[in-house]
Amino acid sequence: MIASLKNCLANPVRSLVVSLCLVALLTPFLTALAISEGIKKDTRALVDAGADIYVTGDQFGSNAPMPLSSLKPLADLPGVVRVVPRVIGRTYLNQYFLAVLGISPAHLPPSIHLLQGRVFHEPGEVLLGENLAALFHIKPGARFYLSRNPGQHFRVAGIFSSTFQPWKADLVVMSFEDAARLFHLPGMATDFLITCRPGYETPLAEQILQIKALHPEGSPPLRVQTKSLITSYLLKGFDTRAGILAGFYTLAFLLAVPIILLTSGLGFSGRKQEIGIAKALGWQTQEVLILAGLENVWLALFSLPWLLFFSQLWLRAGNGFLLNRFFIANWAILPPFSVPAQTFPMPFLLTLFLTLVLTLVGSLYSTWRMAVVPPHQAMHT
């Protein structure tokens, strides 16, 4: 172990070049995985804090609004604790694309935290995310309108923050009635949020589909989604994106192995002489390979602090520049919120594993080729 460390220190140029190659190859990989894990964590927390069942219409694969008359049949089902109608949609504020949530102020999502002003109570009052308010220099009391219905004017009652980062940059929250008027949905809701007793989630989802009063003839069929189903879909989507990224990196790793092979043999003749002297002193081939393997472990460990440093720099100073678009759609290259990221434990451990694989695969073969050469021939190369 000590001999391998001494060898790394005795060849600083080779050690530095191999470490730089590892940092350049794996920093984007670690950064992307950290973003993926961070978004998955935030999304899972958001879904866990939400309703148990979501009911909406299904029209050609897209959500379709449902009449408010559906509220009572849903609320009367056994096991149902609460049914909350809401309106969600998209519109523009001065060419800025944003989301609108229309819901009763008593049922605001727990991830919304008021920073300034108060919760909306009067018609036309809204809450704005803090980043959105900062972008347009809006404070409580300011008035504005949205492009979906220019004749409908709003007044900012308060500014909120949220543990779910995108909400701070693109969400406007208003009363259910104001949102229904904004999107021209009188007497309708885009979906119903159902909270139920433990153990009722799956039976209720099946029972809702059988209630004929909820989907009369000529109306769109129902789409019923449970919390567990939504969680599995979301995580599957992020895992798929992470898998695509891993596929791209597989090609990069295939190209990286020859590069590591060449860089680890930097000063090739000197390396041969070192191995020749060791063999002349009685070292066996397997002992030389073990020494080379331990050297690569040290090189991988030397590279890790720099990998972490540049990855965190990319995430914090650069806000996941370029890589964030792979996981967060419909945003600019630099989104107006802090991109969630989680480096430990899985992204870090996977990167450590790949660092060891790259160094070992890329150098053990070249070491073996030099170790099987007769000592006198290696020393005189």
MARSEMI-823722 format. One record per residue (C-alpha): residue number from 0; residue in one letter; x, y, z. Coordinates in steps of 0.001 Angstrom, whole numbers, plus 500000, padded with zeros to 6 digits. Layout:
N
<NUM, A, <X, Y, Z>>;
...
***
This chain:
381
<0, M, <500000, 500000, 500000>>;
<1, I, <502764, 502411, 500974>>;
<2, A, <504820, 501413, 497926>>;
<3, S, <501920, 502193, 495592>>;
<4, L, <501477, 505634, 497186>>;
<5, K, <505191, 506333, 496832>>;
<6, N, <505023, 505356, 493170>>;
<7, C, <502181, 507829, 492582>>;
<8, L, <504121, 510609, 494297>>;
<9, A, <507322, 509693, 492449>>;
<10, N, <505547, 510147, 489104>>;
<11, P, <503634, 513428, 489615>>;
<12, V, <503158, 514172, 485902>>;
<13, R, <501566, 510802, 485173>>;
<14, S, <499393, 511002, 488293>>;
<15, L, <498282, 514538, 487433>>;
<16, V, <497412, 513712, 483824>>;
<17, V, <495383, 510615, 484799>>;
<18, S, <493537, 512594, 487498>>;
<19, L, <492742, 515415, 485062>>;
<20, C, <491373, 512913, 482539>>;
<21, L, <489135, 511389, 485197>>;
<22, V, <487883, 514789, 486348>>;
<23, A, <487138, 515925, 482785>>;
<24, L, <485282, 512702, 481954>>;
<25, L, <483261, 512222, 485126>>;
<26, T, <482383, 515738, 486307>>;
<27, P, <479423, 516022, 483858>>;
<28, F, <478314, 512527, 484841>>;
<29, L, <478322, 513293, 488583>>;
<30, T, <476614, 516652, 488016>>;
<31, A, <473829, 515175, 485892>>;
<32, L, <473159, 512358, 488356>>;
<33, A, <473040, 514865, 491224>>;
<34, I, <470432, 516935, 489356>>;
<35, S, <468378, 513835, 488603>>;
<36, E, <468423, 512700, 492233>>;
<37, G, <467629, 516205, 493506>>;
<38, I, <464603, 516605, 491238>>;
<39, K, <463383, 513104, 492097>>;
<40, K, <463625, 513879, 495817>>;
<41, D, <461709, 517171, 495491>>;
<42, T, <459065, 515665, 493225>>;
<43, R, <458521, 512688, 495504>>;
<44, A, <458112, 515002, 498507>>;
<45, L, <455617, 517099, 496550>>;
<46, V, <453524, 514073, 495581>>;
<47, D, <453682, 512617, 499108>>;
<48, A, <452262, 515870, 500502>>;
<49, G, <449437, 515912, 497942>>;
<50, A, <446127, 514097, 497622>>;
<51, D, <445715, 510326, 497629>>;
<52, I, <443660, 510191, 494408>>;
<53, Y, <443339, 512567, 491437>>;
<54, V, <440219, 512365, 489277>>;
<55, T, <439847, 514138, 485933>>;
<56, G, <438386, 513585, 482506>>;
<57, D, <440368, 511919, 479743>>;
<58, Q, <439891, 513425, 476291>>;
<59, F, <442161, 512042, 473541>>;
<60, G, <444922, 511376, 476072>>;
<61, S, <444764, 514821, 477673>>;
<62, N, <443056, 515972, 480853>>;
<63, A, <439490, 517218, 480398>>;
<64, P, <437484, 519304, 482906>>;
<65, M, <434671, 517768, 484942>>;
<66, P, <431442, 519372, 486230>>;
<67, L, <431294, 520454, 489856>>;
<68, S, <428257, 518220, 490199>>;
<69, S, <430760, 515329, 490434>>;
<70, L, <431851, 516598, 493840>>;
<71, K, <428986, 515073, 495847>>;
<72, P, <429160, 511512, 494374>>;
<73, L, <432884, 511489, 495140>>;
<74, A, <432474, 512875, 498667>>;
<75, D, <429785, 510282, 499494>>;
<76, L, <432054, 507308, 498799>>;
<77, P, <433060, 505251, 501880>>;
<78, G, <436589, 506021, 503039>>;
<79, V, <436712, 509522, 501531>>;
<80, V, <437882, 512186, 503989>>;
<81, R, <437895, 515248, 501731>>;
<82, V, <437339, 516177, 498074>>;
<83, V, <438873, 519434, 496812>>;
<84, P, <438144, 520783, 493311>>;
<85, R, <440852, 522790, 491605>>;
<86, V, <441639, 524469, 488311>>;
<87, I, <445125, 524272, 486842>>;
<88, G, <446344, 525710, 483570>>;
<89, R, <448981, 527694, 481703>>;
<90, T, <448995, 531250, 480420>>;
<91, Y, <451321, 534228, 479857>>;
<92, L, <452316, 537282, 481856>>;
<93, N, <454073, 539724, 479495>>;
<94, Q, <455213, 536841, 477259>>;
<95, Y, <456423, 534861, 480303>>;
<96, F, <454934, 531358, 480401>>;
<97, L, <453579, 530498, 483828>>;
<98, A, <451307, 528094, 485692>>;
<99, V, <448045, 528946, 487426>>;
<100, L, <446602, 527066, 490378>>;
<101, G, <443027, 527803, 491393>>;
<102, I, <442090, 526348, 494766>>;
<103, S, <440358, 527253, 498012>>;
<104, P, <442710, 529180, 500348>>;
<105, A, <441910, 526633, 503067>>;
<106, H, <443465, 523888, 500950>>;
<107, L, <446713, 525491, 499808>>;
<108, P, <449545, 522957, 499293>>;
<109, P, <451676, 522601, 502444>>;
<110, S, <454823, 523306, 500396>>;
<111, I, <453703, 526940, 499918>>;
<112, H, <455065, 529280, 502601>>;
<113, L, <453936, 532902, 502788>>;
<114, L, <456800, 535443, 502796>>;
<115, Q, <455021, 538784, 502383>>;
<116, G, <451432, 540013, 502545>>;
<117, R, <448593, 537599, 503234>>;
<118, V, <446647, 534748, 501683>>;
<119, F, <444016, 535763, 499113>>;
<120, H, <440464, 536245, 500389>>;
<121, E, <438776, 538745, 498082>>;
<122, P, <437906, 538126, 494406>>;
<123, G, <440841, 538943, 492125>>;
<124, E, <443524, 538456, 494796>>;
<125, V, <446456, 536135, 494081>>;
<126, L, <449729, 534810, 495475>>;
<127, L, <452944, 534996, 493419>>;
<128, G, <456099, 532905, 493717>>;
<129, E, <459037, 534920, 495058>>;
<130, N, <461232, 534482, 491966>>;
<131, L, <458370, 535412, 489657>>;
<132, A, <457636, 538505, 491735>>;
<133, A, <461321, 539482, 491693>>;
<134, L, <461499, 539022, 487914>>;
<135, F, <458704, 541559, 487334>>;
<136, H, <459492, 543712, 490408>>;
<137, I, <456017, 543029, 491793>>;
<138, K, <455137, 543655, 495434>>;
<139, P, <451933, 543047, 497423>>;
<140, G, <449252, 545439, 496263>>;
<141, A, <450408, 545522, 492630>>;
<142, R, <447819, 544924, 489901>>;
<143, F, <448204, 543011, 486627>>;
<144, Y, <446326, 540876, 484126>>;
<145, L, <447042, 537613, 482330>>;
<146, S, <446893, 537094, 478578>>;
<147, R, <444316, 534316, 478873>>;
<148, N, <441656, 536857, 479902>>;
<149, P, <442900, 540466, 479596>>;
<150, G, <439628, 541821, 480933>>;
<151, Q, <440135, 540110, 484291>>;
<152, H, <442440, 542074, 486607>>;
<153, F, <444284, 540700, 489612>>;
<154, R, <445818, 542179, 492749>>;
<155, V, <448825, 540623, 494498>>;
<156, A, <447826, 539742, 498073>>;
<157, G, <451087, 538026, 498995>>;
<158, I, <454411, 536555, 497921>>;
<159, F, <455249, 532935, 498702>>;
<160, S, <458231, 530632, 498753>>;
<161, S, <458135, 526881, 498193>>;
<162, T, <460243, 523822, 498832>>;
<163, F, <459473, 522855, 495226>>;
<164, Q, <461813, 525220, 493381>>;
<165, P, <459964, 525676, 490027>>;
<166, W, <456853, 526939, 491829>>;
<167, K, <458774, 529992, 493035>>;
<168, A, <459476, 530976, 489431>>;
<169, D, <456319, 530148, 487506>>;
<170, L, <453273, 529737, 489774>>;
<171, V, <450339, 532076, 490396>>;
<172, V, <447866, 530872, 493029>>;
<173, M, <444312, 532239, 493145>>;
<174, S, <440864, 531225, 494276>>;
<175, F, <439060, 528409, 492494>>;
<176, E, <436391, 530826, 491216>>;
<177, D, <438931, 533284, 489772>>;
<178, A, <440816, 530489, 487994>>;
<179, A, <437559, 529072, 486560>>;
<180, R, <436720, 532509, 485190>>;
<181, L, <440257, 532975, 483820>>;
<182, F, <440101, 529733, 481811>>;
<183, H, <436380, 530090, 480924>>;
<184, L, <435332, 527016, 482906>>;
<185, P, <432073, 528018, 484652>>;
<186, G, <430799, 525244, 486892>>;
<187, M, <433796, 523055, 486018>>;
<188, A, <437012, 521841, 487640>>;
<189, T, <440082, 520530, 485851>>;
<190, D, <440373, 517795, 488490>>;
<191, F, <439326, 516674, 491959>>;
<192, L, <441797, 515934, 494756>>;
<193, I, <440634, 513160, 497067>>;
<194, T, <442068, 512467, 500501>>;
<195, C, <441038, 509091, 501892>>;
<196, R, <441577, 506905, 504912>>;
<197, P, <444617, 504595, 504963>>;
<198, G, <444093, 501453, 502905>>;
<199, Y, <441245, 502895, 500801>>;
<200, E, <443357, 504306, 497973>>;
<201, T, <443253, 501380, 495525>>;
<202, P, <439644, 500198, 496246>>;
<203, L, <438356, 503761, 495881>>;
<204, A, <440193, 504260, 492574>>;
<205, E, <438505, 501132, 491211>>;
<206, Q, <435109, 502117, 492602>>;
<207, I, <435220, 505636, 491117>>;
<208, L, <435546, 504196, 487618>>;
<209, Q, <432292, 502289, 488136>>;
<210, I, <430157, 505303, 489141>>;
<211, K, <428030, 506046, 486084>>;
<212, A, <426953, 509460, 487408>>;
<213, L, <430549, 510659, 487021>>;
<214, H, <430757, 509883, 483313>>;
<215, P, <427347, 510077, 481657>>;
<216, E, <426921, 509167, 478029>>;
<217, G, <428725, 511559, 475706>>;
<218, S, <431133, 512844, 478352>>;
<219, P, <434864, 512010, 478360>>;
<220, P, <435893, 508873, 480264>>;
<221, L, <437527, 509259, 483644>>;
<222, R, <441212, 509264, 484439>>;
<223, V, <441804, 508138, 488025>>;
<224, Q, <445367, 508257, 489332>>;
<225, T, <446510, 507246, 492792>>;
<226, K, <449447, 508761, 494638>>;
<227, S, <451466, 505548, 494269>>;
<228, L, <450771, 505424, 490518>>;
<229, I, <451841, 509045, 490009>>;
<230, T, <455003, 508462, 492059>>;
<231, S, <455929, 505404, 489999>>;
<232, Y, <455345, 507260, 486704>>;
<233, L, <457418, 510248, 487787>>;
<234, L, <460310, 508176, 489108>>;
<235, K, <460213, 505968, 486027>>;
<236, G, <460466, 509078, 483845>>;
<237, F, <463483, 510421, 485703>>;
<238, D, <465109, 506980, 485756>>;
<239, T, <464583, 506722, 481997>>;
<240, R, <466299, 510049, 481429>>;
<241, A, <469127, 509028, 483731>>;
<242, G, <469378, 505731, 481799>>;
<243, I, <469621, 507603, 478483>>;
<244, L, <472382, 509719, 479959>>;
<245, A, <474151, 506568, 481174>>;
<246, G, <473864, 505153, 477649>>;
<247, F, <475607, 508203, 476200>>;
<248, Y, <478275, 507893, 478841>>;
<249, T, <478823, 504225, 478051>>;
<250, L, <480190, 505338, 474697>>;
<251, A, <482307, 507957, 476440>>;
<252, F, <483693, 505290, 478773>>;
<253, L, <484563, 503038, 475841>>;
<254, L, <486548, 505900, 474361>>;
<255, A, <488030, 506787, 477734>>;
<256, V, <489597, 503392, 478408>>;
<257, P, <492253, 503763, 475671>>;
<258, I, <492900, 507329, 476848>>;
<259, I, <493480, 506173, 480426>>;
<260, L, <495606, 503321, 479074>>;
<261, L, <497866, 505796, 477289>>;
<262, T, <498016, 508364, 480075>>;
<263, S, <498701, 505766, 482763>>;
<264, G, <501686, 504610, 480731>>;
<265, L, <503022, 508138, 480344>>;
<266, G, <506771, 507857, 480270>>;
<267, F, <506360, 504322, 478875>>;
<268, S, <510038, 503352, 478888>>;
<269, G, <510479, 504563, 482466>>;
<270, R, <507466, 502534, 483529>>;
<271, K, <508909, 499446, 481883>>;
<272, Q, <512204, 499928, 483677>>;
<273, E, <510439, 500240, 487038>>;
<274, I, <508614, 496969, 486421>>;
<275, G, <511805, 495293, 485118>>;
<276, I, <513705, 496239, 488272>>;
<277, A, <510856, 494957, 490452>>;
<278, K, <510837, 491636, 488548>>;
<279, A, <514629, 491367, 488863>>;
<280, L, <514266, 491800, 492644>>;
<281, G, <511961, 488812, 492759>>;
<282, W, <508493, 490320, 492318>>;
<283, Q, <505919, 488063, 490697>>;
<284, T, <503654, 489250, 487874>>;
<285, Q, <500580, 489163, 490128>>;
<286, E, <502393, 491306, 492703>>;
<287, V, <503194, 493883, 490037>>;
<288, L, <499542, 493900, 488986>>;
<289, I, <498409, 494343, 492609>>;
<290, L, <500827, 497262, 492963>>;
<291, A, <499458, 498847, 489786>>;
<292, G, <495897, 498292, 490995>>;
<293, L, <496630, 500012, 494310>>;
<294, E, <498239, 502903, 492427>>;
<295, N, <495019, 503323, 490477>>;
<296, V, <492989, 503278, 493671>>;
<297, W, <495134, 506160, 494942>>;
<298, L, <494695, 508027, 491654>>;
<299, A, <490931, 507565, 491873>>;
<300, L, <490946, 508877, 495452>>;
<301, F, <493130, 511837, 494427>>;
<302, S, <490593, 512700, 491717>>;
<303, L, <487477, 512571, 493899>>;
<304, P, <487925, 515908, 495744>>;
<305, W, <488397, 517687, 492405>>;
<306, L, <485424, 515865, 490929>>;
<307, L, <483275, 517041, 493835>>;
<308, F, <484657, 520571, 493660>>;
<309, F, <483987, 521101, 489951>>;
<310, S, <480611, 519344, 490152>>;
<311, Q, <479484, 521601, 493011>>;
<312, L, <480834, 524629, 491142>>;
<313, W, <478759, 523600, 488115>>;
<314, L, <475678, 523107, 490290>>;
<315, R, <475939, 526159, 492557>>;
<316, A, <477663, 528819, 490461>>;
<317, G, <476404, 527549, 487086>>;
<318, N, <473010, 526266, 488340>>;
<319, G, <473484, 523033, 486369>>;
<320, F, <474150, 524933, 483118>>;
<321, L, <473109, 522885, 480023>>;
<322, L, <472640, 519634, 481972>>;
<323, N, <469528, 520930, 483747>>;
<324, R, <467597, 521044, 480453>>;
<325, F, <467946, 517287, 480144>>;
<326, F, <465786, 516831, 483254>>;
<327, I, <463703, 520047, 483402>>;
<328, A, <461721, 520795, 480254>>;
<329, N, <460384, 524160, 479042>>;
<330, W, <463010, 526270, 480785>>;
<331, A, <465833, 528445, 479560>>;
<332, I, <469463, 527316, 479735>>;
<333, L, <469671, 529115, 483083>>;
<334, P, <466282, 528630, 484823>>;
<335, P, <465151, 531396, 487214>>;
<336, F, <465324, 529114, 490266>>;
<337, S, <467911, 526972, 492027>>;
<338, V, <468042, 523597, 490315>>;
<339, P, <467618, 520844, 492952>>;
<340, A, <470629, 518581, 493333>>;
<341, Q, <471637, 515731, 495624>>;
<342, T, <475193, 514465, 495294>>;
<343, F, <475194, 511943, 498161>>;
<344, P, <474948, 509038, 498474>>;
<345, M, <474135, 507320, 495154>>;
<346, P, <475625, 509754, 492567>>;
<347, F, <478850, 509946, 494566>>;
<348, L, <479127, 506182, 495086>>;
<349, L, <478370, 505425, 491435>>;
<350, T, <480957, 507971, 490304>>;
<351, L, <483533, 506466, 492684>>;
<352, F, <482813, 503018, 491237>>;
<353, L, <483217, 504247, 487651>>;
<354, T, <486413, 506084, 488566>>;
<355, L, <487905, 502847, 489870>>;
<356, V, <486671, 500890, 486843>>;
<357, L, <488166, 503379, 484388>>;
<358, T, <491559, 503505, 486042>>;
<359, L, <491810, 499756, 486605>>;
<360, V, <490591, 498673, 483160>>;
<361, G, <492599, 501383, 481461>>;
<362, S, <495929, 500528, 483085>>;
<363, L, <496047, 496907, 484246>>;
<364, Y, <496297, 495561, 480689>>;
<365, S, <499249, 497783, 479810>>;
<366, T, <500888, 496884, 483137>>;
<367, W, <500425, 493172, 482445>>;
<368, R, <501998, 493550, 478974>>;
<369, M, <505052, 495146, 480555>>;
<370, A, <505150, 492705, 483482>>;
<371, V, <505454, 489580, 481301>>;
<372, V, <508506, 490955, 479502>>;
<373, P, <511801, 489393, 480803>>;
<374, P, <513425, 491708, 483411>>;
<375, H, <516673, 492242, 481478>>;
<376, Q, <514728, 493230, 478362>>;
<377, A, <512462, 495636, 480261>>;
<378, M, <515395, 497348, 482034>>;
<379, H, <517209, 497966, 478752>>;
<380, T, <514183, 499317, 476834>>;
***
